[in-house]
């Protein structure tokens, strides 16, 4: 089965629909599938729900879809550093479902493993637990969290072979593997496609069985917050 497509738009052809749930990899500005997000914006698909650690910033990541009002709900852990997100949420234009980061990652992983729900202590006694089933195990209270089963997963990897085996680079791995696992269809953008059989099996982070479509392209290397040390003899200005 052909998995390699010529562009992000081609890879998304026939997949997008209004109102769908999309799981997206990335953490801050690291490991974001920016080519696929731009193609979704250009396609005009609307009323989307995104399960993603965060919504990028105002002009990058999922933030570009907030600008065009294509997102109706975010299932997220961190929502700072995005003025448009704040404006829409406080104005009642955007739904938000908060999840602790570990819980969100496990919800994605559970969906990929076919697990409909699991119990966790994280969030007990907080607003996270409101409306959720509580159950005691060995004298400790846990809450029920549901696995995420997304219509589409979009992720970013460093390398892929033609069968879809993926290798992620350092911290860009982040939420990408669990996001990829929980999508009925998984589309991945990569920096490099290598010959099948050239990847050491022990270095593969996600097997190709989870990946349906691949696109290769140029990617922007953003640094979220640059911190530098003054050179010797210099003083840092305020």
C-alpha positions as CSV (number, residue, x, y, z in Angstrom):
1,X,0.0,0.0,0.0
2,X,1.4,3.4,-1.0
3,X,2.1,5.6,2.1
4,X,4.2,8.4,0.7
5,X,2.4,11.5,-0.7
6,X,3.8,14.5,-2.5
7,X,2.4,17.2,-0.2
8,X,0.5,17.7,3.0
9,X,-2.6,18.6,1.0
10,X,-2.4,15.4,-0.9
11,X,-1.9,13.4,2.2
12,X,-5.0,14.9,3.8
13,X,-7.2,14.4,0.7
14,X,-10.4,12.5,1.4
15,X,-9.7,12.5,5.1
16,X,-10.9,15.8,6.5
17,X,-14.4,16.5,7.5
18,X,-16.1,19.2,9.6
19,X,-16.6,18.4,13.3
20,X,-13.8,15.7,13.5
21,X,-11.6,15.0,16.4
22,X,-7.9,15.4,15.6
23,X,-5.0,14.2,17.9
24,X,-1.9,16.3,17.2
25,X,1.6,15.7,18.4
26,X,3.9,18.4,19.7
27,X,5.0,20.1,23.0
28,X,5.3,23.9,23.0
29,X,6.8,24.6,19.6
30,X,8.7,21.3,19.5
31,X,7.7,18.5,17.2
32,X,4.6,20.3,15.8
33,X,3.2,19.0,12.5
34,X,3.2,22.4,11.0
35,X,2.8,21.4,7.3
36,X,-0.3,19.4,8.0
37,X,-1.8,22.2,10.2
38,X,-1.2,24.7,7.4
39,X,-2.9,22.3,5.0
40,X,-5.9,21.9,7.3
41,X,-6.2,25.7,7.5
42,X,-6.1,26.0,3.7
43,X,-8.7,23.3,3.4
44,X,-11.1,25.3,5.5
45,X,-12.3,22.4,7.6
46,X,-14.2,23.7,10.6
47,X,-15.8,22.9,14.0
48,X,-12.7,20.9,14.9
49,X,-11.8,19.4,18.2
50,X,-8.1,19.0,18.9
51,X,-6.5,16.8,21.5
52,X,-3.0,18.3,21.9
53,X,-0.8,19.3,24.8
54,X,-1.1,22.9,23.8
55,X,-2.4,25.2,21.0
56,X,0.9,26.6,19.8
57,X,1.2,30.3,19.7
58,X,-0.7,33.0,17.9
59,X,1.0,32.5,14.5
60,X,2.3,28.9,14.7
61,X,1.0,25.5,15.4
62,X,-2.7,25.1,16.1
63,X,-2.7,28.8,16.8
64,X,-3.1,29.4,13.0
65,X,-6.4,27.5,13.1
66,X,-7.6,29.5,16.1
67,X,-7.0,32.7,14.0
68,X,-9.3,31.3,11.3
69,X,-12.0,30.1,13.8
70,X,-11.7,26.5,12.6
71,X,-11.4,25.1,16.1
72,X,-14.4,24.7,18.4
73,X,-12.8,22.7,21.3
74,X,-9.4,22.0,22.7
75,X,-8.5,19.0,24.9
76,X,-5.2,20.3,26.3
77,X,-2.8,20.6,29.3
78,X,-1.2,23.9,28.7
79,X,-2.9,26.9,27.1
80,X,-0.6,29.8,27.9
81,X,1.4,32.1,25.5
82,X,-1.5,32.3,23.0
83,X,-3.5,35.6,23.1
84,X,-6.1,34.4,20.6
85,X,-6.7,31.3,22.6
86,X,-7.3,33.4,25.7
87,X,-9.5,35.8,23.9
88,X,-11.8,33.1,22.4
89,X,-11.9,31.1,25.7
90,X,-12.8,34.0,27.9
91,X,-15.3,35.2,25.3
92,X,-17.1,31.9,25.3
93,X,-16.2,31.1,21.7
94,X,-13.9,28.1,22.4
95,X,-14.5,25.1,24.6
96,X,-11.7,23.8,26.7
97,X,-11.2,20.4,28.4
98,X,-8.2,20.6,30.8
99,X,-6.1,17.4,31.2
100,X,-3.0,16.9,33.3
101,X,-0.1,16.2,30.9
102,X,0.4,12.6,32.0
103,X,-3.4,11.9,31.8
104,X,-3.6,13.3,28.3
105,X,-0.7,11.2,27.1
106,X,-2.2,8.1,28.7
107,X,-5.6,8.8,27.3
108,X,-4.0,8.9,23.8
109,X,-2.0,5.7,24.5
110,X,-5.0,3.9,25.9
111,X,-7.0,4.8,22.7
112,X,-4.3,3.4,20.6
113,X,-4.3,0.2,22.7
114,X,-8.0,-0.2,22.4
115,X,-8.6,0.6,26.1
116,X,-11.8,2.6,26.6
117,X,-10.9,3.9,30.1
118,X,-8.6,3.7,33.1
119,X,-8.4,4.9,36.7
120,X,-5.9,7.5,37.9
121,X,-5.3,9.4,41.2
122,X,-4.2,12.5,39.2
123,X,-6.8,15.2,39.6
124,X,-8.7,13.7,42.5
125,X,-10.1,16.6,44.7
126,X,-9.7,19.2,41.9
127,X,-11.9,20.6,39.2
128,X,-10.4,17.9,36.9
129,X,-12.4,15.3,38.8
130,X,-15.8,17.1,38.5
131,X,-18.4,14.9,36.9
132,X,-16.2,11.9,36.6
133,X,-16.7,8.5,38.2
134,X,-14.8,7.9,41.4
135,X,-13.8,4.5,42.7
136,X,-11.7,3.4,45.7
137,X,-8.9,0.8,45.3
138,X,-7.1,-0.3,48.5
139,X,-8.4,2.7,50.4
140,X,-7.3,5.2,47.8
141,X,-9.7,7.2,45.5
142,X,-9.2,7.3,41.8
143,X,-11.1,8.9,38.9
144,X,-12.1,7.3,35.6
145,X,-10.6,8.8,32.5
146,X,-11.6,7.8,29.0
147,X,-9.2,6.8,26.2
148,X,-9.1,9.1,23.2
149,X,-10.1,7.6,19.9
150,X,-9.4,10.3,17.3
151,X,-10.7,10.5,13.7
152,X,-7.3,11.6,12.6
153,X,-3.8,11.8,14.1
154,X,-1.2,14.3,12.7
155,X,2.3,13.9,13.9
156,X,5.9,15.0,13.1
157,X,8.9,12.7,13.0
158,X,12.5,13.0,12.1
159,X,12.9,9.9,9.8
160,X,10.6,7.4,8.2
161,X,11.0,4.5,5.8
162,X,8.4,3.8,3.1
163,X,6.5,1.4,5.4
164,X,6.0,4.1,8.0
165,X,8.4,3.1,10.7
166,X,9.3,6.3,12.5
167,X,12.2,7.7,14.4
168,X,11.8,10.9,16.4
169,X,14.6,13.3,17.3
170,X,15.3,13.9,21.0
171,X,12.5,16.0,22.8
172,X,10.5,16.3,19.5
173,X,9.3,12.8,20.4
174,X,7.1,14.2,23.2
175,X,3.4,13.6,22.5
176,X,3.9,12.3,18.9
177,X,3.9,8.5,19.5
178,X,0.7,8.4,21.7
179,X,-1.0,10.9,19.4
180,X,-0.2,8.7,16.4
181,X,-1.5,5.6,18.1
182,X,-4.9,6.9,18.9
183,X,-6.0,8.0,15.4
184,X,-8.1,5.9,13.1
185,X,-6.0,7.4,10.3
186,X,-2.5,8.6,11.1
187,X,-0.7,11.1,8.8
188,X,3.0,11.9,9.6
189,X,5.3,14.6,8.2
190,X,9.0,13.9,8.3
191,X,12.3,15.6,7.6
192,X,13.7,12.6,5.8
193,X,12.5,9.4,4.1
194,X,15.1,6.6,4.2
195,X,15.2,3.3,2.3
196,X,13.2,0.5,3.8
197,X,15.4,-1.8,5.9
198,X,17.9,1.0,6.6
199,X,16.6,1.7,10.1
200,X,17.9,-0.3,13.0
201,X,14.9,-2.0,14.5
202,X,16.1,-1.1,18.0
203,X,16.0,2.6,17.1
204,X,12.4,2.7,15.8
205,X,10.1,4.6,18.1
206,X,6.8,3.9,16.4
207,X,6.2,0.9,14.1
208,X,4.7,1.5,10.7
209,X,1.5,-0.4,11.5
210,X,0.2,2.8,13.1
211,X,1.1,5.0,10.1
212,X,-1.2,5.4,7.0
213,X,0.3,8.3,5.1
214,X,3.7,10.1,5.0
215,X,4.8,13.4,3.6
216,X,8.3,14.8,3.5
217,X,8.9,18.6,3.6
218,X,11.0,21.5,4.9
219,X,10.3,22.4,8.5
220,X,10.8,25.6,10.5
221,X,13.1,25.2,13.5
222,X,11.7,27.6,16.1
223,X,13.0,28.2,19.5
224,X,10.3,29.0,22.0
225,X,12.3,31.1,24.4
226,X,16.0,31.7,23.7
227,X,18.2,32.0,26.8
228,X,21.8,32.9,26.4
229,X,24.7,33.6,28.8
230,X,26.6,37.0,28.4
231,X,30.0,36.7,26.9
232,X,32.9,37.2,29.2
233,X,33.2,40.8,30.4
234,X,29.7,41.7,29.1
235,X,26.7,42.6,31.2
236,X,23.2,41.7,30.3
237,X,21.0,44.7,29.5
238,X,17.6,44.9,31.2
